[in-house]
Amino acid sequence: MKEGLIKGEDGKVRCWWPAHHEDYLRYHDEEWGHHVTSDTRLFEKICLEGFQAGLSWLTILRKRENFRAGFAGFDFEKVAAFDEKDVERLVQDAGIVRHRGKILSTINNAKRASELKKEFGSLYDYFQQYRPEVRPKKCDFATLSQITKTDESTAMSKDLKKRGWSFVGPTTCYAFMQAMGLVNDHIEGCFKRENLGP
């Protein structure tokens, strides 16, 4: 088996990172790297990537439904209207990551997302400008293990920060790009790679 790949009980060859966690495998197979057009899902993901900082994505994934309940389904127009009572409610919510700074960041970013939508028509149209024009020729474990950010994710981070967003560093932005299908970083040999396109 090529480095960075695992073979599941179903016989399918996948990227190594879901290991054999059923919920993580489902996320790998059904979500990660899929092209996303929904503004709500784009907002949710960039916020959850911010919450992930310092934690594993599996931790966030297993709390995702609690995050959705706490943050009004990540409807950014609703989250933008959250007040101090909402902040305190969320700080007390054991079902999510109770980090006041990240909670405040999500509310702030909801307001910034509303501004982006007014300017660009949708979050989708904004984020598409950071899709790399050329698909990387090589997508193996050795290459990917060295990449934590790219020129595109750095540019996205810089522009978002200029617009007042927070918890959107270049590495967070790159993880967002991978998850939302702006890049296809399924490893060569993974059954998902070829059927997802660039």
C-alpha positions as CSV (number, residue, x, y, z in Angstrom):
1,M,0.0,0.0,0.0
2,K,1.3,3.4,-1.0
3,E,2.3,5.7,1.9
4,G,-0.6,7.8,3.2
5,L,-3.3,5.4,2.1
6,I,-5.3,2.8,4.0
7,K,-7.6,0.1,2.9
8,G,-11.0,0.0,4.6
9,E,-13.1,-3.0,5.6
10,D,-15.2,-2.2,2.5
11,G,-12.1,-2.8,0.3
12,K,-11.9,0.9,-0.7
13,V,-8.5,2.6,-0.6
14,R,-8.6,6.0,1.1
15,C,-6.4,8.8,2.5
16,W,-4.9,7.8,5.8
17,W,-6.3,10.4,8.1
18,P,-9.8,9.0,8.9
19,A,-8.1,5.9,10.2
20,H,-11.0,3.5,11.0
21,H,-13.4,5.9,12.8
22,E,-16.8,5.4,11.2
23,D,-17.8,9.1,11.5
24,Y,-14.5,10.3,10.1
25,L,-14.6,7.8,7.2
26,R,-18.1,9.1,6.3
27,Y,-16.9,12.7,6.4
28,H,-13.9,11.7,4.2
29,D,-16.2,9.9,1.7
30,E,-19.2,12.2,1.6
31,E,-17.9,15.7,2.4
32,W,-14.2,16.4,2.5
33,G,-13.1,17.9,-0.9
34,H,-16.6,18.1,-2.3
35,H,-17.4,21.3,-4.2
36,V,-19.6,23.4,-1.9
37,T,-21.8,26.2,-3.1
38,S,-24.0,26.9,-0.1
39,D,-23.1,30.1,1.7
40,T,-24.3,28.6,5.0
41,R,-22.1,25.6,4.7
42,L,-19.1,27.8,3.7
43,F,-19.6,30.0,6.7
44,E,-20.1,27.0,9.0
45,K,-16.9,25.4,7.8
46,I,-14.6,28.5,8.1
47,C,-15.9,29.1,11.6
48,L,-15.4,25.5,12.7
49,E,-11.9,25.5,11.2
50,G,-11.3,28.5,13.6
51,F,-12.7,26.5,16.5
52,Q,-10.4,23.6,15.6
53,A,-7.2,25.6,16.1
54,G,-5.3,23.6,18.7
55,L,-7.7,20.6,18.5
56,S,-8.3,17.7,16.2
57,W,-10.9,18.0,13.5
58,L,-12.5,14.8,14.8
59,T,-13.3,16.6,18.1
60,I,-15.0,19.3,16.2
61,L,-16.8,16.9,13.8
62,R,-18.3,15.0,16.8
63,K,-19.6,18.3,18.3
64,R,-20.8,19.7,15.0
65,E,-24.5,19.2,15.6
66,N,-24.2,21.0,18.9
67,F,-22.4,23.9,17.2
68,R,-25.2,24.0,14.6
69,A,-27.8,24.1,17.4
70,G,-25.9,26.8,19.3
71,F,-25.2,29.0,16.3
72,A,-28.6,29.0,14.6
73,G,-27.6,26.5,11.9
74,F,-24.7,28.9,11.0
75,D,-27.2,31.3,9.3
76,F,-24.8,34.2,9.4
77,E,-27.5,36.8,9.3
78,K,-29.0,35.4,12.5
79,V,-25.6,34.9,14.2
80,A,-24.7,38.5,13.3
81,A,-27.5,39.6,15.6
82,F,-26.3,37.5,18.6
83,D,-25.8,39.6,21.8
84,E,-24.1,39.2,25.2
85,K,-26.8,36.8,26.4
86,D,-26.0,34.5,23.4
87,V,-22.3,34.7,24.2
88,E,-22.9,33.7,27.8
89,R,-25.3,30.9,26.7
90,L,-22.6,29.5,24.4
91,V,-19.8,29.8,26.9
92,Q,-22.0,27.6,29.2
93,D,-22.7,25.1,26.4
94,A,-20.8,21.9,27.2
95,G,-21.6,20.5,23.8
96,I,-19.3,22.9,22.0
97,V,-15.8,24.2,22.5
98,R,-16.4,26.9,25.1
99,H,-13.7,29.4,24.1
100,R,-15.0,32.9,24.5
101,G,-12.6,34.4,22.0
102,K,-13.7,31.9,19.3
103,I,-17.4,32.4,20.1
104,L,-17.0,36.2,19.8
105,S,-15.0,35.6,16.6
106,T,-17.8,33.7,15.1
107,I,-20.3,36.4,15.8
108,N,-17.9,39.0,14.4
109,N,-17.3,36.9,11.3
110,A,-21.0,36.6,10.8
111,K,-21.2,40.4,10.5
112,R,-18.3,40.4,8.1
113,A,-19.9,37.6,6.1
114,S,-23.0,39.7,5.6
115,E,-20.8,42.5,4.3
116,L,-19.1,40.1,1.9
117,K,-22.4,38.9,0.5
118,K,-23.5,42.4,-0.2
119,E,-20.3,43.1,-2.0
120,F,-19.8,39.9,-4.0
121,G,-23.4,38.5,-4.2
122,S,-22.5,35.4,-2.2
123,L,-19.7,34.0,0.0
124,Y,-19.3,31.4,-2.7
125,D,-18.4,34.0,-5.3
126,Y,-15.9,35.6,-2.9
127,F,-14.2,32.3,-2.1
128,Q,-14.0,31.1,-5.7
129,Q,-11.5,33.8,-6.5
130,Y,-8.9,31.8,-4.5
131,R,-9.4,28.5,-6.3
132,P,-5.9,27.7,-7.8
133,E,-5.9,27.8,-11.6
134,V,-3.7,24.8,-12.0
135,R,-4.2,21.4,-10.4
136,P,-1.0,20.3,-8.6
137,K,0.7,17.6,-10.6
138,K,1.6,15.6,-7.5
139,C,-0.7,14.8,-4.6
140,D,1.1,12.2,-2.6
141,F,1.6,11.8,1.2
142,A,5.2,13.2,1.2
143,T,4.1,16.3,-0.7
144,L,0.9,17.0,1.3
145,S,2.5,16.4,4.7
146,Q,4.7,19.4,3.9
147,I,1.9,21.8,2.9
148,T,0.1,23.7,5.6
149,K,-0.6,26.8,3.6
150,T,-0.3,28.0,0.0
151,D,-0.1,31.4,-1.8
152,E,-3.9,31.3,-2.3
153,S,-4.7,30.5,1.3
154,T,-2.2,33.2,2.4
155,A,-3.9,35.7,0.1
156,M,-7.4,34.7,1.4
157,S,-6.3,35.0,5.0
158,K,-4.7,38.5,4.4
159,D,-7.8,39.8,2.6
160,L,-10.3,38.4,5.2
161,K,-8.2,39.9,8.0
162,K,-8.2,43.2,6.2
163,R,-12.0,43.0,6.1
164,G,-12.1,42.4,9.9
165,W,-12.4,38.6,10.1
166,S,-10.6,36.7,12.9
167,F,-9.3,33.2,13.4
168,V,-8.6,33.0,9.7
169,G,-4.9,32.4,9.4
170,P,-3.3,30.9,6.3
171,T,-3.3,27.4,7.7
172,T,-7.0,27.7,8.7
173,C,-7.8,29.0,5.3
174,Y,-6.0,26.2,3.6
175,A,-7.8,23.5,5.6
176,F,-11.1,25.3,4.6
177,M,-10.0,25.2,1.0
178,Q,-9.3,21.5,1.2
179,A,-12.6,20.7,2.9
180,M,-14.8,22.8,0.6
181,G,-13.4,21.5,-2.6
182,L,-11.4,24.6,-3.6
183,V,-8.5,22.2,-3.9
184,N,-8.5,18.4,-4.3
185,D,-6.0,17.0,-1.8
186,H,-7.2,13.4,-1.7
187,I,-4.0,11.4,-2.1
188,E,-3.3,9.8,-5.5
189,G,-4.7,6.3,-5.1
190,C,-7.6,7.3,-2.9
191,F,-10.9,6.3,-4.5
192,K,-12.3,9.9,-4.1
193,R,-9.5,11.7,-5.9
194,E,-10.4,11.2,-9.5
195,N,-14.2,11.6,-9.1
196,L,-13.9,15.0,-7.5
197,G,-12.1,16.8,-10.3
198,P,-9.4,19.5,-9.7
